[in-house]
Structures are given as C-alpha cells and as structure tokens.
C-alpha cells in the first residue's frame, strides 16, 4: 500500500532533522527515512566539542548537538521517523521505495522530497597506492567509529594520509588513547582542514605535518608494517625520486576527501554539478526536478554542522511551501564562479529570489590576502578584501538579491 505524505526526507542526520523540523513548523506532515539504527547521522561518533557555536551560541559535542534536534523531532506529532530503512529507489515523480526489517517494503508518494543523504569517505581503492592489501588501512571516519562507539583501538603506531578535518581530529584522538601518530602527510601545499583543527589537534600534541608529501608504498603481508612516504612536485603532484622515506607503523589512516552520496539523485535524473558532486540548486535548494530539494553534505561538503542546519532549514521550509501550496519558481539567473572560486552554492537564482541571500563558495588555492567581488552586470554587489582564504574553509557572503537584472559573478583574486 502506498503512503502519502506532504514531505519525505531521505536521511535522518543533521540535515534531514533540521529540514524536518522546519517543514513541520510550516504545517507539513513529514516522513524521515534513516538507514542507521537511530537518527543523528555522523554526529553520533563525533564526541569532540566545537559544534553549535554559530547555531546555538554555545559549544557542544556532536552527540549533544544531534540530541537537541532528535528530541524536538520525537516530540513533534507531525514528524515520523523510520530507522533501519534503506531507500532503494527514488523517481522524478517523487515516489520512494524503501525497505526496513520492521515494516518490510515501504512505498511513499510525497508532495515534496528533501535529499539529505550526507556523504561518504574516499577509500584506498580510489588512490591506487602500490603495495599489498594488509590489515591496518582504515578511513579516518571508520577509525573514529571504532574508537568512539565500538571501543576498539585500530593500532599503536599510526601514519595519516591527508589533512582533512576527520584525519586531524583522529590524530589527536589516537594520541590521547596512547597510540603514537608519527606523521600526517598532505599531498597539497596547504591543509584541507580547518585552521583551528591544525592548531588544536596537531600543534598542541606535537604531531608533525608535512605538506607536498604522499604515501607511495604500503608494506606488510598480514598487517601493515611500514609505509613509504615521498615528497611530491607541487606542480605535477608526482613523487620526486630520491625523497622516499620508510616509516615503520601498523596503521594507515586515510583522510583524503568526502564524496556526496548521490546515487539516488542521479537515478532520478537530477542535474548535477561536476565540481561539488551534488545537485544544481536554486536559493531554496530546489533541484532541477520541481518539488525535489537537497541540503547538507549531499549537496556540497560543509566544514561546520551549524551551516548544514541553516541550509537545511531553507530546504525544509521551501519543501513544505511546495507540497502545501505548489509554490514553484523557475530559474532566472545563474551564479557563476570566476577567478579563484571553484564553485558557488546556489548555482542558480529563481524568479522569486529577493532580499538577503547567502552564497557559499570555496576557493581553489590559498590566498594571502584576497580580493572578493560579487557583481551583476555593471553593478558591484560586494567588494571586499580578506586577509586569508584557503580551500579548506568554506566561505559565505551575503548579497541583496532584490532587483537582479542578470547573472551573478563571484570572483576571488590576489589582492
């Protein structure tokens, strides 16, 4: 039997929960489908602090941040959550097919759908590191779950490849649990993590970080026994002969990027952005399919969960409006990245765009200092100098979208 709901949300992490609360606040009946045993998403294993400073105005751990949303969702009579539910199919006419152990096959017809599936880690298979396949090679997120939730220590002598936030946090966590983190190697000439994590996780614990370095060989048969690290050419990013160094270790952690989980999105025929790996959306986070919205890490990878919550509230409110009143806007203008800007979200602005509007973007290189300009035709909307911009930190700029006459151009260049 097919269930009918106003808004169906795929994913019960921080994005899905914030979207559900906002949609219910606007009067919609909401169904959340979550594949894990309980809602909260990745926050459940992020037991460190640093969450909630922007959204709640206080510092929380990941589980504390998630618990506030979970409690509100549980108390809201207009929201139903089905956990242990795997979505198998999602179609362009907003029909969802899911399966769960408790309820069997679930068929849902929704007035609007919010995609909030989050992202996954890039694994060793994507890196093509030479060597055998011994035990002891983990993604940083997998190691985080083992330590924080399962109570297992993956290893005693650790090398970390990549300086993403999860890798930096796990360098500190493994050190505090008694392991020796010998090195964090980063392929690029800059870190892909937040500056505060480099300071608090690496510098405060005397953990060495080498830029322009990568792992070129994994040694060991049954278990990792060592890795060979080499310096790379900053231009070609290829190893430089003669710079190899073999470091004995029993564990290699990979923190080499996150990939938005968009298999369902592509299955439905949504237009995708080649740079973000997520959908192309307007200011309401509506995709190219009317009534289908996307938010959180499934759209583009965020640094801060606070930004995920704010963005998801926009998507949730717009989904409720669409489901209850059929409020749809057609794309009117494009938002184009230029100069050092890799991407901008949203990528398009609709006919209904007005008032203050936040644009999120990342730069492709480190700038010290940088000149940021946002323009529309001959009109300069923003002209600002920033002391530093790095690819590891997402930038946000607020513009006035009222009376836009054409495409919006976002440019960053050396100041």
C-alpha positions, 0 to 999 in steps of 0.5 A: 500500500502506498503512503502519502505524505506532504514531505519525505526526507531521505536521511535522518542526520543533521540535515534531514532533522533540521529540514524536518523540523522546519517543514513541520513548523510550516504545517507539513506532515513529514516522513524521515527515512534513516538507514542507521539504527537511530537518527543523528547521522555522523554526529553520533561518533563525533564526541569532540566539542566545537559544534553549535557555536554559530547555531546555538551560541554555545559549544557542544559535542556532536552527540549533544548537538544531534540530541537537541534536534532528535528530541524536538523531532520525537516530540513533534506529532507531525514528524515520523521517523523510520530507522533501519530503512534503506531507500532503494529507489527514488523517481522524478515523480517523487515516489520512494521505495524503501525497505526496513526489517520492521515494516518490510517494503515501504512505498511513499508518494510525497508532495515534496522530497528533501535529499539529505543523504550526507556523504561518504569517505574516499577509500584506498581503492580510489588512490591506487597506492602500490603495495599489498592489501594488509590489515591496518588501512582504515578511513579516518571516519571508520577509525573514529567509529571504532574508537568512539562507539565500538571501543576498539583501538585500530593500532599503536603506531599510526601514519595519516594520509591527508589533512582533512578535518576527520584525519586531524581530529583522529590524530589527536584522538589516537594520541590521547588513547596512547597510540603514537601518530608519527606523521600526517602527510598532505599531498597539497601545499596547504591543509584541507582542514580547518585552521583551528583543527591544525592548531588544536589537534596537531600543534598542541600534541606535537604531531608533525605535518608535512605538506607536498608529501604522499604515501607511495608504498604500503608494506606488510603481508598480514598487517601493515608494517611500514609505509613509504612516504615521498615528497611530491612536485607541487606542480605535477603532484608526482613523487620526486625520486630520491625523497622516499622515506620508510616509516615503520607503523601498523596503521594507515589512516586515510583522510583524503576527501568526502564524496556526496552520496548521490546515487539516488539523485542521479537515478532520478535524473537530477542535474548535477554539478561536476565540481561539488558532486551534488545537485544544481540548486536554486536559493531554496535548494530546489533541484532541477526536478520541481518539488525535489530539494537537497541540503547538507553534505549531499549537496556540497561538503560543509566544514561546520554542522551549524551551516548544514542546519541553516541550509537545511532549514531553507530546504525544509521550509521551501519543501513544505511551501511546495507540497502545501501550496505548489509554490514553484519558481523557475530559474532566472539567473545563474551564479557563476564562479570566476577567478579563484572560486571553484564553485558557488552554492546556489548555482542558480537564482529563481524568479522569486529570489529577493532580499538577503541571500547567502552564497557559499563558495570555496576557493581553489588555492590559498590566498594571502590576502584576497580580493572578493567581488560579487557583481551583476552586470555593471553593478558591484554587489560586494567588494571586499578584501580578506586577509586569508582564504584557503580551500579548506574553509568554506566561505559565505557572503551575503548579497541583496538579491532584490532587483537582479537584472542578470547573472551573478559573478563571484570572483576571488583574486590576489589582492 
